[in-house]
Amino acid sequence: MDIQMILFICVTTLYFLLPAYFSNGGGLLFGGGLPVDMGKSDSKGVRWIGDGVTWRGLVGGTAIGIFTGIIQGLFGPYIISNFGEFITTPIITNVPEGIIVGFLLGFGALLGDALGSFIKRRIGIGRGKPAPILDQLDFLIVALILVSLVVKLDWLFIALAIILTLVIHLLANTGAYLLGLKDVWY
């Protein structure tokens, strides 16, 4: 396998995951308002999830995931007809499939983020505090679990998705830190 093919596989993997990535960012864009946990706390007074995961973010972020899937469904036939012989990763091939996959990846990403917040609260990590690996992969793991209900994912794809997500997260956060947009590099 040559470097060009490896690059192509990486690009198509990231392309398939765009609804999850965009949805995760969209949750922040549309966030604010009523928290998903409705302000509820456990018996020790610790919030179930916290103020960072809101209904508006969940709905808006999921809508972005669906919209992204629809766009991918529109481009799917073009991609298949021009690059089909090289594609080894899942690809959205039509609009109805784009709606379903976009929803599963988008909603899954936001559900994963909420689950990550829930886990962090249970182990005593406060909002905004780091939880390495969990912070970077919670959204991706749940999105992959949900989409695997309708799309066959092989282990190579899953491993590559995890590696690429970790690299992208590290590069983006390091860049934001160097630009003074974040206080920490991770």
C-alpha positions in Angstrom: 0.0 0.0 0.0 1.5 3.3 -1.1 1.4 6.6 0.8 -1.3 8.0 -1.6 -3.6 5.1 -0.8 -3.0 5.5 3.0 -3.8 9.2 2.7 -7.0 8.4 0.7 -8.1 6.0 3.4 -7.5 8.6 6.1 -9.4 11.3 4.1 -12.4 9.0 3.5 -12.5 7.9 7.1 -12.6 11.5 8.2 -15.2 12.3 5.6 -17.5 9.6 6.9 -17.1 10.9 10.4 -18.0 14.5 9.5 -21.5 14.4 10.9 -20.1 13.4 14.3 -17.4 16.0 14.2 -19.7 18.8 13.1 -22.4 17.8 15.5 -20.0 17.8 18.4 -19.0 21.4 17.5 -22.6 22.3 16.8 -23.6 21.4 20.3 -21.3 24.2 21.5 -22.5 26.6 18.8 -26.2 26.1 19.8 -25.6 25.4 23.5 -26.9 27.3 26.4 -30.3 27.2 28.0 -31.8 24.3 29.9 -29.3 21.6 30.8 -30.2 18.0 29.8 -30.0 16.9 33.4 -32.5 19.6 34.4 -30.2 20.8 37.1 -30.5 17.5 39.1 -27.8 16.3 41.4 -27.0 12.9 43.0 -27.3 12.2 46.8 -23.9 13.8 47.3 -24.9 17.1 45.6 -22.9 16.4 42.4 -24.7 17.3 39.2 -25.6 14.3 37.0 -24.1 15.9 33.9 -23.8 19.7 34.4 -24.6 22.9 32.6 -22.4 22.2 29.6 -24.8 19.7 28.0 -28.0 21.5 27.1 -31.2 20.6 25.2 -30.6 23.3 22.7 -27.1 22.0 22.0 -28.4 18.5 21.7 -31.1 19.4 19.2 -29.0 21.9 17.3 -26.0 19.7 17.1 -28.0 16.7 16.0 -29.6 18.8 13.3 -26.1 19.7 12.1 -25.2 16.0 12.0 -28.3 15.3 9.9 -27.7 18.2 7.6 -24.1 17.1 7.1 -25.3 13.5 6.3 -27.7 14.9 3.7 -24.9 16.8 2.0 -22.8 13.7 2.0 -25.7 11.8 0.5 -25.9 14.3 -2.3 -22.2 13.9 -3.1 -22.1 10.1 -2.5 -22.9 9.1 -6.1 -20.2 11.4 -7.4 -17.6 10.0 -5.0 -18.6 6.4 -5.8 -18.5 7.0 -9.6 -15.1 8.7 -9.5 -13.3 7.0 -6.6 -15.3 3.8 -6.0 -12.5 1.4 -6.8 -10.3 3.0 -4.1 -12.8 3.3 -1.3 -12.3 0.8 1.5 -14.2 2.8 4.2 -17.9 3.3 4.7 -19.4 6.1 2.5 -22.9 7.6 2.5 -24.3 7.0 -1.0 -27.7 8.7 -1.0 -29.8 11.3 0.9 -32.1 8.8 2.9 -28.9 7.0 4.1 -27.4 10.4 4.8 -30.3 11.3 7.1 -30.1 8.1 9.0 -26.3 8.0 9.3 -26.1 11.7 10.0 -28.6 11.3 12.8 -26.8 8.3 14.3 -23.3 9.9 14.1 -24.6 13.3 15.2 -26.8 12.3 18.0 -24.3 9.6 19.0 -21.5 12.2 19.3 -23.6 14.4 21.6 -24.8 11.4 23.6 -21.2 10.4 24.0 -20.2 13.8 25.2 -23.1 13.8 27.8 -22.0 10.3 28.9 -18.4 11.5 29.2 -19.6 14.4 31.4 -21.7 12.0 33.5 -18.6 9.7 34.0 -16.4 12.7 34.9 -18.8 13.8 37.5 -19.1 10.3 39.0 -15.3 10.1 39.4 -15.0 13.6 40.8 -13.7 15.5 37.8 -15.3 19.0 37.6 -16.6 20.8 34.5 -13.7 22.0 32.3 -11.1 19.8 34.1 -9.2 17.4 31.9 -9.9 13.6 31.6 -7.4 12.4 29.1 -8.7 10.0 26.4 -12.3 10.3 27.8 -12.4 14.0 26.7 -11.1 13.2 23.2 -13.0 10.0 22.5 -16.3 9.9 24.3 -18.2 11.4 21.4 -16.6 9.2 18.8 -17.1 5.9 20.6 -20.8 6.4 21.1 -21.3 7.7 17.6 -19.5 4.6 16.2 -21.6 2.3 18.4 -24.9 3.9 17.2 -23.9 4.0 13.5 -22.7 0.4 13.6 -26.4 -0.5 13.9 -26.8 0.3 10.2 -23.3 0.4 8.8 -20.7 -2.4 8.9 -17.5 -1.0 10.5 -14.4 -3.1 10.5 -11.7 -2.9 13.2 -9.2 -1.1 10.9 -11.7 1.7 10.3 -12.5 2.0 14.0 -8.7 2.0 15.0 -8.0 4.6 12.3 -11.0 6.7 13.4 -9.7 6.7 17.0 -6.1 7.5 16.0 -7.1 10.3 13.6 -9.4 11.8 16.2 -6.7 11.8 18.8 -4.2 13.5 16.4 -6.7 16.1 15.2 -7.7 16.9 18.8 -4.1 17.3 19.9 -3.2 19.4 16.9 -6.3 21.7 17.2 -5.8 22.2 20.9 -2.1 22.8 20.6 -2.8 25.4 17.8 -5.5 27.1 20.0 -3.0 27.2 22.9 -0.3 28.7 20.7 -2.7 31.3 19.4 -3.7 32.2 23.0 -7.2 30.8 22.6 -6.8 28.1 25.3 -5.0 28.1 28.6 -3.7 24.5 28.2 -2.3 22.6 25.2 -4.4 19.5 25.6 
